[in-house]
Amino acid sequence: MKKVFAMFAVAGMLFTAACGNKESNEETEIEVIIEDTEEAIEESAEEVEEVVEDSVEVIEEEVEA
């Protein structure tokens, strides 16, 4: 009976250790994805601002003409 209990204890510890490692890896992947997404959003916002500024300049030139 002691051997069975020991086997379940070891299996439980291995399962817990395996699950713990997966969670930390997933959290790291999520953080990397969030950082990449933030950078992409900032770049897109800058591009949109440039396009809007260019459009405003073109419209102002046409209105003045």
N, C-alpha and C positions, 0 to 999 in steps of 0.2 A: 504494500500500500504506500510505503514511503517513496518508492521509485516512481509510482504513478503521480503522486503529489509533486515530486521534484520535476518530473517531465512537464506537468501542466505549468508549474512555476516558471521554468525556463522558457517554455513556449510563450507564455504571457509576457515575459520580459522582452523576448525577441520581437514579438508583435508590437509591443509598446515602443520599443526603440525604432523599429522600422517605420511606424506611423509618424513618430516625432520627426524623423529626418525628412520625410516627404513634405510635411507641413512647412518646414523652414525653407526648403527648396522652392515650394510654390510661392511662399511669401516673397522670396527674392525675385522670382520671375515676375510677379505682379508689380513689385517696385520698379523693376527695369522697364516694364511695359508702360507704367504710368509716366516715368521720366521721359521715355521716347515720345509718348503722346503729348506731353506738355510742350516738348521742343517743337513738334510738328505743328501744334496749334499756334504757338508763338510765331513761327515762321510764316504760317498762313496769314495770320493777322497782320504781320508786317507787309506782306505782299498785297493784301487787300488795301491797306492804308496807302501804299504807293500808287496803286491803280486809281483809287478815289482821288488822290491829289492830282494825278495826271489828268484825270477826267475833268476835274474842276478847272484846271488851268486851260484846257482846250475849250471848255464851255465859256469861260470868261473871255478868252480871245475872240471867239465867234460872236459873243454878245457885243463886244467893243467894236467889232468891225462893221 
